[in-house]
Amino acid sequence: MITDQELEEIEQRCSLAQSMPWEALIEGRDHEGGSNIIKTGESDLRGEDLEISGATSADLDFIAHARQDIPKLIEEIRKLMRLQLDKY
């Protein structure tokens, strides 16, 4: 089982990453020309594009989605932990 401290550490790492949303842009799938990148943030919170050497398209999709998925998972874990505590 994950501890509160482990969950807090995961949340801290996530909160320090560049702003959401992250989106994988794959050359030939999402755009023509240029390299595969992960676009970070939007509008005035736009961050630096991430270029990851050696990553497959699936790797880039996973990494980009993790930026949105992890906060949702943390929220759900906390909700389930509260429900578990309320049972006892």
N, CA, C and O atoms as a GROMACS GRO file, in nm:
protein
  352
    1MET      N    1   0.084  -0.118   0.000
    1MET     CA    2   0.000   0.000   0.000
    1MET      C    3   0.088   0.124   0.000
    1MET      O    4   0.195   0.126   0.062
    2ILE      N    5   0.044   0.225  -0.069
    2ILE     CA    6   0.119   0.350  -0.075
    2ILE      C    7   0.097   0.430   0.054
    2ILE      O    8  -0.015   0.436   0.106
    3THR      N    9   0.203   0.490   0.103
    3THR     CA   10   0.192   0.570   0.225
    3THR      C   11   0.154   0.714   0.190
    3THR      O   12   0.168   0.756   0.075
    4ASP      N   13   0.108   0.788   0.290
    4ASP     CA   14   0.077   0.930   0.270
    4ASP      C   15   0.202   1.005   0.224
    4ASP      O   16   0.194   1.091   0.136
    5GLN      N   17   0.316   0.972   0.283
    5GLN     CA   18   0.440   1.041   0.245
    5GLN      C   19   0.477   1.012   0.100
    5GLN      O   20   0.517   1.102   0.027
    6GLU      N   21   0.463   0.887   0.056
    6GLU     CA   22   0.493   0.853  -0.083
    6GLU      C   23   0.400   0.929  -0.178
    6GLU      O   24   0.444   0.981  -0.281
    7LEU      N   25   0.273   0.936  -0.143
    7LEU     CA   26   0.176   1.007  -0.224
    7LEU      C   27   0.211   1.156  -0.230
    7LEU      O   28   0.201   1.218  -0.337
    8GLU      N   29   0.250   1.214  -0.118
    8GLU     CA   30   0.291   1.355  -0.115
    8GLU      C   31   0.415   1.379  -0.200
    8GLU      O   32   0.424   1.481  -0.269
    9GLU      N   33   0.510   1.286  -0.198
    9GLU     CA   34   0.631   1.300  -0.279
    9GLU      C   35   0.599   1.295  -0.428
    9GLU      O   36   0.653   1.372  -0.506
   10ILE      N   37   0.510   1.204  -0.467
   10ILE     CA   38   0.467   1.195  -0.607
   10ILE      C   39   0.399   1.325  -0.648
   10ILE      O   40   0.426   1.380  -0.755
   11GLU      N   41   0.310   1.373  -0.562
   11GLU     CA   42   0.237   1.497  -0.591
   11GLU      C   43   0.334   1.615  -0.602
   11GLU      O   44   0.316   1.701  -0.689
   12GLN      N   45   0.434   1.621  -0.517
   12GLN     CA   46   0.533   1.729  -0.521
   12GLN      C   47   0.610   1.726  -0.653
   12GLN      O   48   0.629   1.830  -0.716
   13ARG      N   49   0.656   1.608  -0.694
   13ARG     CA   50   0.727   1.598  -0.822
   13ARG      C   51   0.639   1.646  -0.936
   13ARG      O   52   0.685   1.716  -1.027
   14CYS      N   53   0.514   1.607  -0.932
   14CYS     CA   54   0.420   1.646  -1.037
   14CYS      C   55   0.398   1.797  -1.038
   14CYS      O   56   0.396   1.859  -1.144
   15SER      N   57   0.382   1.856  -0.922
   15SER     CA   58   0.354   1.999  -0.915
   15SER      C   59   0.473   2.084  -0.959
   15SER      O   60   0.455   2.199  -0.999
   16LEU      N   61   0.593   2.029  -0.952
   16LEU     CA   62   0.712   2.103  -0.995
   16LEU      C   63   0.736   2.096  -1.145
   16LEU      O   64   0.815   2.173  -1.199
   17ALA      N   65   0.669   2.004  -1.212
   17ALA     CA   66   0.683   1.993  -1.358
   17ALA      C   67   0.614   2.112  -1.425
   17ALA      O   68   0.535   2.182  -1.363
   18GLN      N   69   0.647   2.133  -1.552
   18GLN     CA   70   0.587   2.244  -1.626
   18GLN      C   71   0.434   2.230  -1.629
   18GLN      O   72   0.380   2.122  -1.609
   19SER      N   73   0.369   2.341  -1.655
   19SER     CA   74   0.223   2.348  -1.652
   19SER      C   75   0.157   2.250  -1.749
   19SER      O   76   0.212   2.214  -1.853
   20MET      N   77   0.036   2.209  -1.710
   20MET     CA   78  -0.048   2.125  -1.795
   20MET      C   79  -0.120   2.215  -1.894
   20MET      O   80  -0.127   2.336  -1.874
   21PRO      N   81  -0.175   2.157  -2.000
   21PRO     CA   82  -0.165   2.017  -2.039
   21PRO      C   83  -0.037   1.992  -2.117
   21PRO      O   84   0.024   2.083  -2.173
   22TRP      N   85   0.002   1.867  -2.119
   22TRP     CA   86   0.112   1.824  -2.203
   22TRP      C   87   0.052   1.747  -2.320
   22TRP      O   88  -0.047   1.675  -2.304
   23GLU      N   89   0.112   1.763  -2.437
   23GLU     CA   90   0.062   1.696  -2.556
   23GLU      C   91   0.179   1.649  -2.641
   23GLU      O   92   0.269   1.727  -2.674
   24ALA      N   93   0.178   1.521  -2.675
   24ALA     CA   94   0.281   1.467  -2.764
   24ALA      C   95   0.246   1.507  -2.907
   24ALA      O   96   0.133   1.488  -2.951
   25LEU      N   97   0.342   1.563  -2.977
   25LEU     CA   98   0.326   1.597  -3.118
   25LEU      C   99   0.427   1.516  -3.197
   25LEU      O  100   0.547   1.541  -3.191
   26ILE      N  101   0.375   1.419  -3.270
   26ILE     CA  102   0.459   1.324  -3.342
   26ILE      C  103   0.465   1.364  -3.489
   26ILE      O  104   0.361   1.381  -3.554
   27GLU      N  105   0.586   1.377  -3.542
   27GLU     CA  106   0.607   1.412  -3.682
   27GLU      C  107   0.547   1.302  -3.770
   27GLU      O  108   0.574   1.184  -3.749
   28GLY      N  109   0.466   1.341  -3.866
   28GLY     CA  110   0.401   1.246  -3.955
   28GLY      C  111   0.264   1.201  -3.906
   28GLY      O  112   0.182   1.156  -3.985
   29ARG      N  113   0.238   1.214  -3.778
   29ARG     CA  114   0.107   1.182  -3.721
   29ARG      C  115   0.030   1.309  -3.687
   29ARG      O  116  -0.087   1.322  -3.722
   30ASP      N  117   0.097   1.401  -3.620
   30ASP     CA  118   0.032   1.523  -3.572
   30ASP      C  119   0.076   1.649  -3.647
   30ASP      O  120   0.006   1.750  -3.643
   31HIS      N  121   0.188   1.643  -3.713
   31HIS     CA  122   0.237   1.757  -3.790
   31HIS      C  123   0.338   1.707  -3.891
   31HIS      O  124   0.387   1.595  -3.881
   32GLU      N  125   0.369   1.791  -3.988
   32GLU     CA  126   0.468   1.757  -4.091
   32GLU      C  127   0.592   1.841  -4.071
   32GLU      O  128   0.584   1.962  -4.052
   33GLY      N  129   0.704   1.779  -4.074
   33GLY     CA  130   0.831   1.849  -4.059
   33GLY      C  131   0.862   1.879  -3.913
   33GLY      O  132   0.772   1.899  -3.832
   34GLY      N  133   0.988   1.881  -3.882
   34GLY     CA  134   1.029   1.907  -3.745
   34GLY      C  135   1.049   1.776  -3.670
   34GLY      O  136   1.054   1.669  -3.730
   35SER      N  137   1.060   1.787  -3.541
   35SER     CA  138   1.088   1.668  -3.461
   35SER      C  139   0.969   1.632  -3.373
   35SER      O  140   0.874   1.709  -3.360
   36ASN      N  141   0.976   1.515  -3.313
   36ASN     CA  142   0.877   1.473  -3.214
   36ASN      C  143   0.902   1.551  -3.086
   36ASN      O  144   1.015   1.559  -3.038
   37ILE      N  145   0.796   1.608  -3.030
   37ILE     CA  146   0.811   1.686  -2.907
   37ILE      C  147   0.693   1.660  -2.814
   37ILE      O  148   0.592   1.601  -2.853
   38ILE      N  149   0.709   1.705  -2.691
   38ILE     CA  150   0.597   1.716  -2.600
   38ILE      C  151   0.579   1.865  -2.574
   38ILE      O  152   0.668   1.933  -2.523
   39LYS      N  153   0.462   1.914  -2.611
   39LYS     CA  154   0.427   2.055  -2.590
   39LYS      C  155   0.375   2.068  -2.447
   39LYS      O  156   0.292   1.988  -2.404
   40THR      N  157   0.423   2.167  -2.375
   40THR     CA  158   0.382   2.186  -2.236
   40THR      C  159   0.306   2.315  -2.218
   40THR      O  160   0.342   2.419  -2.274
   41GLY      N  161   0.199   2.308  -2.139
   41GLY     CA  162   0.120   2.426  -2.108
   41GLY      C  163   0.048   2.481  -2.229
   41GLY      O  164   0.058   2.428  -2.340
   42GLU      N  165  -0.024   2.589  -2.205
   42GLU     CA  166  -0.092   2.658  -2.314
   42GLU      C  167  -0.108   2.804  -2.280
   42GLU      O  168  -0.097   2.844  -2.164
   43SER      N  169  -0.133   2.883  -2.382
   43SER     CA  170  -0.153   3.028  -2.370
   43SER      C  171  -0.038   3.092  -2.294
   43SER      O  172   0.078   3.071  -2.327
   44ASP      N  173  -0.071   3.171  -2.192
   44ASP     CA  174   0.033   3.243  -2.118
   44ASP      C  175   0.112   3.151  -2.024
   44ASP      O  176   0.212   3.194  -1.967
   45LEU      N  177   0.068   3.026  -2.006
   45LEU     CA  178   0.141   2.929  -1.923
   45LEU      C  179   0.221   2.831  -2.009
   45LEU      O  180   0.265   2.727  -1.960
   46ARG      N  181   0.241   2.866  -2.136
   46ARG     CA  182   0.314   2.779  -2.228
   46ARG      C  183   0.457   2.764  -2.180
   46ARG      O  184   0.526   2.863  -2.153
   47GLY      N  185   0.502   2.639  -2.170
   47GLY     CA  186   0.639   2.610  -2.127
   47GLY      C  187   0.728   2.574  -2.244
   47GLY      O  188   0.690   2.590  -2.361
   48GLU      N  189   0.844   2.524  -2.212
   48GLU     CA  190   0.939   2.480  -2.314
   48GLU      C  191   0.893   2.346  -2.371
   48GLU      O  192   0.839   2.262  -2.298
   49ASP      N  193   0.914   2.327  -2.501
   49ASP     CA  194   0.887   2.197  -2.560
   49ASP      C  195   0.991   2.098  -2.511
   49ASP      O  196   1.108   2.134  -2.491
   50LEU      N  197   0.949   1.974  -2.490
   50LEU     CA  198   1.040   1.869  -2.446
   50LEU      C  199   1.076   1.781  -2.565
   50LEU      O  200   0.988   1.732  -2.637
   51GLU      N  201   1.203   1.761  -2.586
   51GLU     CA  202   1.251   1.667  -2.687
   51GLU      C  203   1.326   1.557  -2.613
   51GLU      O  204   1.419   1.584  -2.538
   52ILE      N  205   1.282   1.434  -2.634
   52ILE     CA  206   1.339   1.321  -2.561
   52ILE      C  207   1.405   1.226  -2.661
   52ILE      O  208   1.337   1.163  -2.741
   53SER      N  209   1.534   1.218  -2.654
   53SER     CA  210   1.610   1.134  -2.746
   53SER      C  211   1.581   0.986  -2.721
   53SER      O  212   1.581   0.940  -2.607
   54GLY      N  213   1.555   0.913  -2.829
   54GLY     CA  214   1.537   0.769  -2.820
   54GLY      C  215   1.396   0.725  -2.785
   54GLY      O  216   1.370   0.605  -2.777
   55ALA      N  217   1.305   0.819  -2.763
   55ALA     CA  218   1.168   0.785  -2.724
   55ALA      C  219   1.086   0.744  -2.846
   55ALA      O  220   1.098   0.804  -2.953
   56THR      N  221   1.004   0.641  -2.829
   56THR     CA  222   0.910   0.603  -2.934
   56THR      C  223   0.787   0.694  -2.925
   56THR      O  224   0.771   0.769  -2.829
   57SER      N  225   0.702   0.685  -3.024
   57SER     CA  226   0.576   0.761  -3.021
   57SER      C  227   0.495   0.722  -2.898
   57SER      O  228   0.435   0.806  -2.832
   58ALA      N  229   0.492   0.592  -2.869
   58ALA     CA  230   0.418   0.544  -2.752
   58ALA      C  231   0.478   0.599  -2.623
   58ALA      O  232   0.404   0.633  -2.530
   59ASP      N  233   0.611   0.608  -2.615
   59ASP     CA  234   0.677   0.665  -2.497
   59ASP      C  235   0.635   0.811  -2.479
   59ASP      O  236   0.602   0.854  -2.368
   60LEU      N  237   0.637   0.888  -2.588
   60LEU     CA  238   0.602   1.029  -2.581
   60LEU      C  239   0.456   1.047  -2.541
   60LEU      O  240   0.424   1.135  -2.461
   61ASP      N  241   0.367   0.965  -2.598
   61ASP     CA  242   0.225   0.972  -2.559
   61ASP      C  243   0.210   0.941  -2.411
   61ASP      O  244   0.134   1.009  -2.341
   62PHE      N  245   0.279   0.839  -2.362
   62PHE     CA  246   0.271   0.802  -2.221
   62PHE      C  247   0.318   0.915  -2.130
   62PHE      O  248   0.251   0.951  -2.034
   63ILE      N  249   0.434   0.971  -2.162
   63ILE     CA  250   0.491   1.079  -2.079
   63ILE      C  251   0.398   1.200  -2.079
   63ILE      O  252   0.372   1.259  -1.974
   64ALA      N  253   0.349   1.238  -2.197
   64ALA     CA  254   0.261   1.354  -2.206
   64ALA      C  255   0.133   1.332  -2.127
   64ALA      O  256   0.089   1.420  -2.053
   65HIS      N  257   0.072   1.215  -2.141
   65HIS     CA  258  -0.052   1.187  -2.069
   65HIS      C  259  -0.029   1.175  -1.918
   65HIS      O  260  -0.118   1.207  -1.840
   66ALA      N  261   0.088   1.129  -1.879
   66ALA     CA  262   0.116   1.114  -1.735
   66ALA      C  263   0.102   1.248  -1.662
   66ALA      O  264   0.061   1.250  -1.546
   67ARG      N  265   0.134   1.358  -1.728
   67ARG     CA  266   0.125   1.490  -1.663
   67ARG      C  267  -0.019   1.522  -1.622
   67ARG      O  268  -0.041   1.588  -1.522
   68GLN      N  269  -0.116   1.475  -1.700
   68GLN     CA  270  -0.256   1.494  -1.665
   68GLN      C  271  -0.310   1.377  -1.581
   68GLN      O  272  -0.393   1.396  -1.493
   69ASP      N  273  -0.261   1.257  -1.610
   69ASP     CA  274  -0.314   1.136  -1.544
   69ASP      C  275  -0.274   1.127  -1.398
   69ASP      O  276  -0.356   1.087  -1.314
   70ILE      N  277  -0.150   1.162  -1.365
   70ILE     CA  278  -0.102   1.146  -1.227
   70ILE      C  279  -0.183   1.230  -1.128
   70ILE      O  280  -0.222   1.178  -1.024
   71PRO      N  281  -0.209   1.359  -1.155
   71PRO     CA  282  -0.292   1.433  -1.060
   71PRO      C  283  -0.431   1.370  -1.041
   71PRO      O  284  -0.483   1.369  -0.929
   72LYS      N  285  -0.490   1.319  -1.148
   72LYS     CA  286  -0.621   1.252  -1.136
   72LYS      C  287  -0.610   1.128  -1.049
   72LYS      O  288  -0.697   1.103  -0.966
   73LEU      N  289  -0.506   1.050  -1.069
   73LEU     CA  290  -0.486   0.929  -0.990
   73LEU      C  291  -0.462   0.962  -0.843
   73LEU      O  292  -0.514   0.894  -0.755
   74ILE      N  293  -0.384   1.065  -0.816
   74ILE     CA  294  -0.360   1.107  -0.677
   74ILE      C  295  -0.492   1.145  -0.612
   74ILE      O  296  -0.520   1.105  -0.498
   75GLU      N  297  -0.573   1.222  -0.682
   75GLU     CA  298  -0.703   1.263  -0.629
   75GLU      C  299  -0.790   1.141  -0.598
   75GLU      O  300  -0.855   1.136  -0.493
   76GLU      N  301  -0.792   1.045  -0.688
   76GLU     CA  302  -0.873   0.925  -0.668
   76GLU      C  303  -0.820   0.840  -0.552
   76GLU      O  304  -0.898   0.787  -0.473
   77ILE      N  305  -0.690   0.828  -0.540
   77ILE     CA  306  -0.630   0.753  -0.429
   77ILE      C  307  -0.667   0.819  -0.296
   77ILE      O  308  -0.704   0.751  -0.201
   78ARG      N  309  -0.655   0.951  -0.290
   78ARG     CA  310  -0.690   1.022  -0.166
   78ARG      C  311  -0.838   1.002  -0.131
   78ARG      O  312  -0.873   0.983  -0.015
   79LYS      N  313  -0.923   1.006  -0.231
   79LYS     CA  314  -1.066   0.984  -0.210
   79LYS      C  315  -1.090   0.844  -0.154
   79LYS      O  316  -1.166   0.827  -0.058
   80LEU      N  317  -1.027   0.745  -0.212
   80LEU     CA  318  -1.043   0.607  -0.165
   80LEU      C  319  -0.986   0.589  -0.025
   80LEU      O  320  -1.041   0.514   0.055
   81MET      N  321  -0.876   0.657   0.005
   81MET     CA  322  -0.818   0.649   0.139
   81MET      C  323  -0.914   0.710   0.243
   81MET      O  324  -0.930   0.655   0.352
   82ARG      N  325  -0.976   0.823   0.207
   82ARG     CA  326  -1.072   0.885   0.299
   82ARG      C  327  -1.192   0.793   0.321
   82ARG      O  328  -1.239   0.778   0.434
   83LEU      N  329  -1.242   0.731   0.215
   83LEU     CA  330  -1.354   0.638   0.228
   83LEU      C  331  -1.318   0.520   0.317
   83LEU      O  332  -1.398   0.474   0.397
   84GLN      N  333  -1.195   0.473   0.301
   84GLN     CA  334  -1.148   0.360   0.384
   84GLN      C  335  -1.142   0.400   0.531
   84GLN      O  336  -1.182   0.323   0.618
   85LEU      N  337  -1.092   0.521   0.558
   85LEU     CA  338  -1.084   0.569   0.696
   85LEU      C  339  -1.223   0.588   0.755
   85LEU      O  340  -1.246   0.559   0.872
   86ASP      N  341  -1.317   0.637   0.673
   86ASP     CA  342  -1.453   0.659   0.720
   86ASP      C  343  -1.523   0.528   0.757
   86ASP      O  344  -1.617   0.527   0.837
   87LYS      N  345  -1.478   0.419   0.699
   87LYS     CA  346  -1.540   0.288   0.728
   87LYS      C  347  -1.508   0.243   0.869
   87LYS      O  348  -1.583   0.166   0.929
   88TYR      N  349  -1.396   0.292   0.923
   88TYR     CA  350  -1.350   0.243   1.055
   88TYR      C  351  -1.369   0.344   1.161
   88TYR      O  352  -1.336   0.318   1.277
   0.00000   0.00000   0.00000
